[in-house]
Amino acid sequence: MLFKQKSVRTHFSGLIFFQNYQRNLWVKPSHRYGKYNEEDDDDKDPKLRNTKENQLDHFYLYNSKGQHLLTNTRILDAIVRRSNIKPTDTVLEIGPGTGNLTVKLLEAAEKVVAVEVDKRMVDVLHKRVAENGLQERLNVICKDAMKVEFPQFDLVVANIPYGISSPLIAKLVYGRNPFRSATLLLQKEFARRLLAEPGDADFNRLAVNVNLVADVEFVMDVSKREFLPCPKVDSSVVIIRPKPELPDVNLKEWRAFTRTCFGKKNKTLGATFKQKKKVMQLLKLAKTKSLNKENPPTGNNYECDEYYDGKYEDGDTDGEECFASSTSDLEMNLFKEKIVGILRKGGFEDKRPSKVSNEDLLHLLFLFNQAGIYFHDHVKPNDLGNANAAYLS
């Protein structure tokens, strides 16, 4: 074996020979690999800090930021090749790290916009790109990818930190910037969930919401051994392509609807919608809809754990209790019968969301909206605003 990682804090000088083999990892020989915490850059152990070796600069990788560098040139070339980059393209890269992929993107595209939150990585990236004479085509944004507004771009190609996979994909496919495709290196298990279809054990709200607005293609699996330091899991490359046309549905209404359906994805829709608390919530929305229908959604919200992971935090509990106390049992029962009637009319009462297609879910949502039942308090039925609203969050 050419290189054996004994611990997370492996000295960078040990990578010199490995670098010659991989020809792709660029780092300062005096630096170290390991865990990085930007809040305590200086080593807490004074004995370690005072050694001659550690009087030099240190470079630690921050595991919680997903800083695992892909070093296999063959895989990097395959990612660039499958991305179908044109010489006139602007490519967005999130989490460029030390630039293994960035340099190859710069060789293929007109411009690369790299978003990197770690200032140390940015310094390394600038130096490496300058050594290759490509600095004029690189724009580095040293900010959190989830907090910055992306400039215009044609493609996304990135080995993204695993921890932001869901919100980042939502920001892309539900964002305001149109783009041709996003070639992403993701955690293998997450990629499987993204690619899941109705009836699959992994089928979930993530797949439902993404597939409403985009098509997802599997490209290849990547072994964890191709990264430094080695993560605990394997990865997969997928390509996400936004659909040219979207169903005539309000996207915030859709996400609120799927959040309800997939709260317990293996529970029948009839059981889900017959719950007293859910009936009360929908009745409250129905009563307040007329006050809110003239206030269309504005701004961006990429808090996508709630979009994709089935997590639903109940909102104004006190308000719901007050509403319940002012609502008669007769009114609640009549509204519940209305809901059940819609489910039976469409043949959905005994179906489980984990086995229902997007087309069927859209039909059920249409039936609910047609009957005056809504799932989001700022919805305007069947209103996408304009053609560019396809990517509204």
Salt bridges, closest charged atoms under 4 A:
GLU38 OE2 - LYS65 NZ 3.70
ASP40 OD2 - LYS44 NZ 3.45
ASP43 OD1 - ARG9 NH2 3.27
GLU53 OE2 - HIS11 NE2 3.47
GLU53 OE1 - ARG32 NH2 2.47
ASP77 OD1 - LYS104 NZ 2.91
ASP89 OD2 - ARG180 NH2 2.76
ASP118 OD2 - ARG120 NH2 2.36
GLU217 OE2 - ARG82 NH2 2.77
GLU217 OE1 - ARG241 NH1 2.62
ASP221 OD2 - LYS188 NZ 3.77
ASP221 OD1 - ARG192 NH2 2.99
GLU306 OE1 - ARG259 NH1 3.31
ASP309 OD1 - ARG193 NH2 3.64
ASP314 OD2 - LYS277 NZ 2.49
GLU331 OE2 - LYS287 NZ 2.85
GLU349 OE2 - LYS274 NZ 2.88
GLU349 OE1 - ARG344 NE 2.91
ASP377 OD1 - HIS376 ND1 3.74
ASP377 OD1 - HIS378 NE2 3.85
